[in-house]
Amino acid sequence: MVGLGRWRTAQRYEQGFWASQAEQIAAGATSQLDWYKWRSDQLTQRLVRCGLGALTEGAARVLEVGGGPVGVASFYPSSRAVLVDPLESFYGSNEVLRKLRNPHAEYISGRGESLPVETGGFDLVIIENCIDHVQDAHGVMRELGRALRPDGILYLTVNCRSKTGYVVHRTLSSLRLDPGHPHTFTPPRVAALLRGHGFEPVDTEIGSYEEARREDLASPTRKARLKAYLGVSEYVTSVISRKLS
């Protein structure tokens, strides 16, 4: 767990990022967040491949935690979609971001450590690129388990680093040189976090550190190249897991 001040710094960083994105969208300089639909389509296809196609037929109750201004769950075929984010008051008040939302989804302000939802009320919980932004990762995991029905499915993704990158990034994070990410993960740490909170992995996909490093080295931005030189290039780990009763 990180201190409240450290978490608030991360939230300010996140809000600043999305404020900038909204300005660019309004100016026509960037796409209108169609990434969310693409990710939702990817998830539904993957669930079918894993033998969990029943969750994609439109009857599932879906919760997303830390989904940002629009969310993957807003495009997911469900009977109910609830999206909880601590920056909801900002997202909901930004006209550019609000227009991109699904009007049938429920957007609620709240923190992952204390979700304002009923116990056992959801068949599928999504937490994408969020667990490294929270204050208390273990507290969030307990709440995700509480919100899921017995035998429910959790979909978690997070940017990971190599063993060396983990050590370097922890130093950078402690020095506030990466204000948006209070936590750092490696794939084994993700697996341990899930199992430690009663989740059994069903399907795991781990990206390539070497590929991520090559992309950073070839990037035109100094920040990306610096990440490669420091060994902190990020690659995605995503896990579909089942809540053990």
N, C-alpha and C positions, 0 to 999 in steps of 0.2 A: 504494500500500500504506500502511496505517496502522500505528502502533506496537502492540505486543502489549498494552500497558496499555490503550490506547484500545479495542481489540477486546474485551478482558475486561470493560471497563465496559459495552460494548454487550450482552455475554452476560448480565451480571448484570441489566441492565435487562429483557432478554427473559425471563429466568427469573422475575423479579418479576411481569411481566405475566401469564405463564401460571399462576403460583401464585394470583394474584388471580382469574383466569378459573376455575380449578378450584374455588375457594371459592364463587364465584357459581353455578357449575353445581350444586355440592352443595347449595346453599341454594335451588335452583330459580329463581334470579333471572335466568338467561340460558340460551339454548338449548344443547343438547349437541353443539355443533360440527358440525351437519349441513351447514355451509358446505363442508366438504371433499367430501362426495358431490356437492353441487351443482356444484362446480368440476370434479370428475372427469367428470361428465356433460357439462358444457360443452366440455371438452377433447375427449372422444370425438366429439361432434357436429362440432366444428370440424375435426378430423382427417379425418373423412369428407368434409366439404365441400371440403377441400384435396386430395382424391384420395389420401389416406393411410389409407383405411378398413381396409386389411389389418392395420394396427397395432391395431385395435380389436376384433379377432375372438377374442381370448383367448390367443393364442400368444406375444405379445410379452413380452420380458424388460424390466422397467421399473425404473429407479433414480430415486429422488427425493433431492435434496440440500437439507437445511435445511427439511424439511417440517413441523417442529413436532411436537406430541404425537401427532397422528393421521396426517396427510398425505393429499394428493390421490391418491398412488399406491396407498394402501391400498384404495381403491374402484375403481381402474382395472381393466378386464378384461385380465388378464395371466396368463402361466404362472408368472411369478416377480416379486415386488415386494419391492425392497430399499429401505429408507429410512435415510439416514445423517444424523445431527444431532449437533453437539457437546454438546447438552444432554440426550442420551438417558438418561444415568444419572438425571437429575432426572425426566424424563417417565416413565420406566419404574418409578420408585419411588413415583409419585403414584397412589394407588389410583383416584381419580376419573378422571384422564386415561387411565390404562391400560385401564379398562373400556370406553372408547370405541373401542378399536383393533380392527383386523382380526387375529384370531389366526393367520391364515395368512401375514401379511406378516412380513418380516424387518426388525427394527429394530436398527440398529447404531450404536454411538457412534463418531464420527469427525468430522474437519474437512474442509471442501471442498477445502482446499489439499493434502490428502494422503488421498485416499479409500481406505478399506480394502476395495477391490473389484478384481476382475480386469480386465485390459486387454481392451477390445473385447467385453465380456460382455453389453452391453445394446443393445436396439433403440431404446429411447426413454428419454431422460433429462429429468426435470422439475426445474426450479429456480424456484420461485414465491415472489416477495416475499422473496428471500434475498440476492441478490448485493450489495445495499447494506448488508448486515449483516456481511459477511465481513471478514477482515483484508486479504487480498491477492486482489482481484478477478481479476487476470490469472492468478495461480496456480490459482484455482478453475476458470477457463475452460480452462486446460491440462488439468486433471484430468477435467473433463467430456468433453473431446475424447478423452482416453485411454480412458475407460470405455465410450464408444460404439463400436459396430462401424462399419466403413466404410459410408458412406451412411446412417448412423443419424440419428435425429431428436432435436433439442433443443427443448424448450418452456421459454421463459424469460419471466417477468413481473417487472416492477419498477415501483415508484411513481416517476414522473418529475416534474420541475418545469420551469417556463419558463426562458429564458435568464437573466432577472433573478432569478428564484427560486433558480436554481443558485448564483449568486454570494452571495445572502443566506444560503442554507442552508449553504454552505461555511463562512461566518463563524460561524454559529450552532453548527455541528458542531465547529469548532475550539475554541470556547469551552465545549464540553460542554453546551450548552443543549438539544441533541437527542441524548442519549446512546445511543439505540438505533440510530442510522443513521450509521455512520462515513463512508459514501460518498453521493454525490449524482449523479443521472443526469438527462439530458435525452434525448428520443428519438434525436437524432443521435448522442449518445455511446453509446447502447445499440447502435445499428447498427454503429458503428465498433468497438465491443468484439467483437461477433460476427464481423464480417468479419476483424478482426485475428487471430482465433484459428481461422480456417479454416471458418467457418460461412456458408452462403448462405441468407439469408432466403427462406422460401417464402410466408409470410403474416404480415402485421403489422397489429395493431390498436392505435390510439393514442386514448386518452381525450381529453376536452376540459378544458383548463385553466380556461376561463371558466365552464363548468358546475361544476367542482370549487370554484372561488372563490365562486360564488353559493351553493352548498350550505354552505360554511364560514361565509359571512356570515349565513346564516339559521339557523345552528346555535345551540342554547341554551347551548353550552359556550363559555367565554371562550377556551380554548385554540384551538378551531377558528376563531373569529372573528379571533383574533390572527394566525393563519396567513394568513388572507385579507388582512388589513391589511398584513402584511409581504411579501405576494406569493409565499409558499412553499406555496400549496395544491398538493396532490398529485393527479396523474391517472395512470392505469395505462397502461403500454405493455406489450404482450405480443407475442412473436414466436415463430413456428414456423420453425425453420431446419434445414437439412440439413448434415451433416458432409461436407465435401469430401474425397475420398480423396487 
